[in-house]
Amino acid sequence: MTDKIYRISFDLLEDVFQTLEALANISSATKSEVIRDGISYYKFITNIIKDGGKLIVVDKDGEFHKVTIKDS
């Protein structure tokens, strides 16, 4: 069974588009792959927080940072 593919179109500000291109370049991915991954990461993070959990990131210096999502 194959997943149905939907084609969408949306506008991005120039700085956001440049960030998207940079992310695609450094990860050797397409812009579509970067967007799909971003959606998956966002879903994961929001589900953790929605369920009462916390997402903590440890940087290269061993410092902890809490990830927060703005309420819509």
N, C-alpha and C positions, 0 to 999 in steps of 0.2 A: 504494500500500500504506500502511495506517495502522498506527501503533504501538499495541499493546495498552495500555490504561490500567489501572493497579492502584490501588485505593483502600486506604489504610492509616490506622490510627489509633494515636496514641501520646500519652503524657502529657508535659507540660513543666512545669517549675517556673515560678512566677510571673515571676521576673526574666528567665528565658529567653524566656518568651512575650512579655513587654514589649519585649525586644530584637528579637524577630521582628517585632512590630508596628511598632516604630520603623524598622527596616530597610525594611519594606514601604512605609511612609509616605514616607521620604526618597527612595526609588527609584521611587515611583509604580508599585509592583508589588503583586501579591497575595502573601499569605503562602506560598502554594504555589510561586509563582515564586521567591521568596527561598530556600525550601528546595531546590528543584531546582537553582538556581544554586550554592548552597552545596555540594551534592553534586558538581557538576561541578568547582568550584574545588578541593575536597578531593581528588578523583580526579586532577586535573592535578598538584597539589602532591605527592601521595604517589608518583605515577609518576616525577616528576623525581627525588625523593629516593631512591626504590627503585632507580632506574637509576644511582645514584652521583652525581647532580647536586646542586646547591645552589640554593636559591631566595633571592634577595636583594631586599629592598625598599628603595627610596630614598625617604625622607620629604621633606616640603616644604623642609626646610633643607639638603637634599643629603646627609644622613647615611645610611649604609648599615646595614641590619639583616638578619641572617640569620634565615630562617624555619625553625623546627624543629617536628617532629611527634613527640609522645610515642609511644614504643613501646607497643604493646598487650600 
